[in-house]
Amino acid sequence: MQKFLDKLKTQINELEQQINLADQHSYQELYFDEHLFNTSKIETNLQFYLDKIKQTYQALCDATRLQKLTQIEFLSEKLINQITALTRELATVHLRKPTPEDIIQETLVEKHSRHLDYLRRLQEMKYEFELSPKLIDHTRLAALDNRIYRCQQAITRIELEMENSIPD
C-alpha cells in the first residue's frame, strides 16, 4: 500500500510542476464535475484543484493508517479521478484558450437582429407544431414556449441595453 501512496504522491508532484509551468487563464464554465472536487463555483486557478487533490491524498493516507478499507477504496478512486481530470485539463488547455483574433465582436444591433431571428424561427416551429394536432406533445410544446419566453426576455434586455448606450 505504501508503494501505491508513493506513486500517487509522485504523480501529484508532477502535476504541481505542470501547473506551475502552465499558462493560467480564466474559465468561462465549469470543466470539472462539482462532486469530484467538492465545489459548485467556477474556480479560475488550477492551484485550487491541486489543493483539493492534496486534501484527498491526505485523507487517503489517514484512512490507510486507520485501515478503513471502504474509505480507502472510495478515496483511492476519487483521487485517481481527480488526478486524471486535472491531467486532461492541463493537456487540453491550449485547445480551449481563445486567441484574440478568434473572438468576434458583435454590436448590440447585430445581437438584437440575431435574437429576433431566433424568436421568429421558434415561433414558426410552434406554429407548425400546433398545425399537426395528431402529433401534439405537450412536453415539447411547453419546452418550446419556455424557449420563446427566454428569447423574448433576452431581446428585452438587449433593447434596454441599446437604449442605455445611446448618448444623451
Helices and strands as residue ranges (DSSP letters): H 2-21, H 46-66, H 69-96, G 100-102, H 108-131, G 133-135, H 138-165
